[in-house]
Amino acid sequence: GKDVDSCRKAICRSSVKFPPKAGWGRRTRESRDLIRQLMIKDPAKRPTAAVALHHTWVAAHEEVRTGLTKSEKRKCVGGLTKFTQAPNFIKAVLLLSAGRRGPWG
């Protein structure tokens, strides 16, 4: 819907904002920083999935149980890496699909 479309447009413009009314006021500065970094348009400047796993926010939540095995975690990182290397059209389709399946879609 409209939220997914405006999100996609914001990503394309690299103008990510975190409005408090949308729930971002309850999120930590570190979490917003991680998201901002992951939304960097230029792949050369955007952190890899492996680097993102060492971000301050991730490190602070390292002890939270994910229920994933090491193998599953590696698959997840591999999937994120493949996503960052995918053509823009494929990324857009995947993002739109995920948006429709998410709590906001």
Residue pairs with C-beta under 8 A, 6 or more apart in sequence:
1 105
3 99
3 104
3 105
4 96
4 99
4 100
4 104
4 105
7 95
7 99
8 92
8 95
8 96
8 99
10 16
10 17
11 39
11 41
11 95
12 41
14 39
14 40
14 41
16 35
16 36
16 39
18 24
18 27
18 32
18 35
24 32
28 57
30 55
30 56
30 57
30 60
31 57
33 55
33 56
33 57
34 52
34 55
34 56
34 57
34 58
37 46
37 47
37 52
37 55
38 46
38 47
38 52
39 46
40 46
40 47
43 84
43 85
46 84
47 55
48 81
48 84
49 77
49 78
49 80
49 81
49 84
50 77
50 81
52 58
52 80
53 77
66 73
68 76
83 91
83 94
86 94
99 105
